Structures are given as structure tokens and as C-alpha cells.
Amino acid sequence: MAVITKAVLRLHLLCLFYAIGSFVWGYNVGILSSVLVHPGFVQALGKPDASKKGIITAIYYLGTWLSYVFMSQPIADFFGRRYAALIGAFVACFGSAIQAGATGSPTSAFAMVIAGRIISGLGVAVVSTSVPLYQSEIAPAGQRGKFVVMNHIGFVAGLAVGFWVGYAVTFWSDDWGTYVGWRFSIAVEFIPAFIFMIGLPFLPETPRWLVEHGKFEQARKSLFYFREGSYTDEAIETEFAGIQKSVADFHATGLTWRSLFTEPTLFARLWRASLLQFMAQMCGATAMKYYLPTLFKALGLNTRLTLLAGGIESTLKIGCTVIEMLIIDKAGRRLTMTAGAAVMAFSMLINGALPLAYPNNANKVSDYACIVFIFIYSLGYSMGFGPAAWVYGSEIFPTSLRARGLNLSASGGAIGSIIVAQVWPVGIDALGSKIYFFFMAINLVCVPIIWLAYPETKGRPLEDMDELFGGKPLRVRRLSEDDEEEIGGLPSKAAPQAVVGPERT
């Protein structure tokens, strides 16, 4: 019988608490799909067409892209993973408050929604990277995938609640409900965000961030807190020495964030993580998050039923993501992502072909089959790209560059989301169901790319990723006393030598 140690309990509870931050992120995404079809919102913005709705959706990802490139990393590295998440949640709520308060003429209301969406994107980007950073940096190597997937469980739970709140608001149909309902549904986000922000200051910081900032005793206590009862004191000290040595070795190389672009072993990680995030959105996921009620409506469901179906679909995603949490450290990252992409491609094929064979909702069985395969698509995403892209990106970079690397790679996802958010509504209007074939092709292309170009990372300590990405023998020199002092007082037994850079061939 498995013993639940203090470390096991603490890791699960802390990663679940951090998932509240991801819940805020997911709710921020999920609620918009119901807001876009709410009669009060449509009236307030002067009946926005598909192009304007696309701008409202895509502009959010402009905010996330700006934050990923310029804001999230400095905040996470300077303030720590905890306070970065707090700052991000606060900014996201500020943006949501502007959206909920959109008033005046349709033009001014539209402008307020756009401003609020950009600001929300800035904050959500900080949350969406600081949460998996925290989870990956406190988790043992063999269980890292499971704990980081909790980030996505929080996200899909927020997505689902967003749909259910949107569905509930449809019953508030009097004049006051028409005016206030969509504003209230946006403001619900403040409740979990408040709980999240209040709790964060009381949680321990990650040992890797503390070592990076020279706080060795705090780092040792933090690591013991996360390993107590599951590992011997000797094993914990060995892991701590490995973290210290990894950070000290990297500092001694003199590499900076620019090295992500100039050093082959680091760039090999950056382009893979960035492409992975890009593919995770170009597979059609952004469209499914935002335009699901519209897609269901095209299959013959009324507005209320579309939101109900969206709530059910998003709720099923939670179960699928829990399954992914249980298998990702056994099956690995590559297998789950390639299998998920294949499932999504087949689902896109069905949704593209059946409406062409039976146009204008002529065959109810065909329409219901399309709805079922939208659900199957969600299964593929929730057990593939959805969580695994964040797991992979959060674990492959060195500690000193992990925040910068994850944020730069996440900006690739923001670019993909902007493209999809603009292409999908216009494509549906112009091409109908044929647009599904475009995304089917993207999913099919993803399968060999992932299988052939992405090394498997399951079970590897964060400090042992170098050899997977073209790492070469490192030239070393003896540390002088000044060097040891500069690195931060690392004990000489833990790091008798300093790395000065990758060996050139």
C-alpha cells in the first residue's frame, strides 16, 4: 500500500492551488465564447460582424505576445514565480473590469472591450507561464509531467465553468439581464482570482529560483519541504548540490538570454518549444475555444443549446486531461502529442466532409456525428498538445533561462492564436466546412514533425537536458577564489570546475 508522505501531499496541494491561476486563465478564454453571442453584448457593440469578432478574439493574443516577449520573463525572474503569478492575475482582472464596464456608443464600447482584451492578455501571459514554471521546478523528475499537467486541468476547468456561466446567464433574459448578464459573467473571474492572489504570498518559492538568486539556505529548506518523507536526506542533498552546480556552471559560461538564439544547443530547444506552441494553436484549438457555440449553431442547435453543448464538451476535457496527467510520465510527451494530433486530424476530416455531403443540415444524423467528432477532437487535444506543449516547454531550458525560454516559446503560440482567431470566422463565412480541411492538414503535418524532431524528456532531471539537444563536451577551467565568490559561494566539492562554454568543432 502506497504511503502518502508529507512531500506527496504538499506537492499535490500546491500544484492544485496553482491550478487556480490557470483556472482564471481558462475562464478568461472560455467566457468570451458566450459573451460574443449574448444579445446584450451584440447590442452594446452595434452588432459586430465576423471580422470585428475576430479582432476582439485575436487582439487578446497581441497582448499575450507582447507580455511573453517583453514582460513575463523579467517579472518571473525578478519577483519569483509566486509574485509573478500574483501580478499577472491582478492585471488580468483589471483588463476584465474594463471589458465588463464597456459603455457608451458602440464605437466607444468596442474600444473599451479591445483595450480590456489587450490588458487581460498581458496579465494572462504572466500567469500562464509562471504557473507551469513553478510546478516544473518543484516536481521530482519522474513525476514532473503529472504535476505540470495540473496547470492544464485548471485551464480546462476554467474553460468549462466559463461555458456553464454563459449558459446560466441565458436564463437571465429580462431587460436588466440583457444589459448586465454578459458583464456579470466576465466579472465572475474576480472570485477565483482573489482566492489565488490572497494565497500566493504564503507559499514557498521554488528552490531553483532561490539558488539562482543566491538564497542557498532558503533554497535548501524549500527543497526539503518538497521532498520530506519521500526521499532520504542524502538524496535531497544530492539533488540540491546538482541544482547549485547546474546554476553555477551556467553562470560561469557567461551566456545570456541572447544565447538562446546564438548557441546551437540552446537554440535547438527554443525553436522546438516555439514551434510546438505554434502547432498547438494552429491545430484549430483556438477556434474550438472561442467559436464553439457558433460551430454548434451551424449544426442546427439554438443559442442556449450551443452553450449547453459547449459546457458539456469543456467538462469532458477535464476528465481527458486527468487521464493525460496519469499517463504522460509513462507514455511520454511525444506519443501523447502525436496520437492526439492524429485524432484531431480525423475529427477535422469528418467535420469537413459530412456538411459537404449533406448541406444545409439536411441530415440530422450527419449533424450529430459532427458534434460527436468535435467532442472527440477535444479528447485528442486534451490528451495531447493542450497540456504536453506546456510540459515540454517548461522543462527543457536551463534554470537561468527557463523563464525567458518558456515565454519566448509561448509567444509562438500567441502568433498561432492570432492567425487562427482571424482565419476561422472569415474562413467559415467564405468556405463553410471546407475550412476544416486546412486544419486537418496542419494536424497531419504535426505528426511526423513531433515524432522525428522532438527528443523524449520523460523521467529526466531538469539539470540533465543538455545531452538531449546536441550537447557537446564542455571545456572547463579551474575556479579561482574570485570566481567562487562571484558564483555565490558554491561549495568546492559541489563544483570544483567552471564551464566556460560549449566546445566548438
Disulfide bonds with the S-S distance in Angstrom:
none
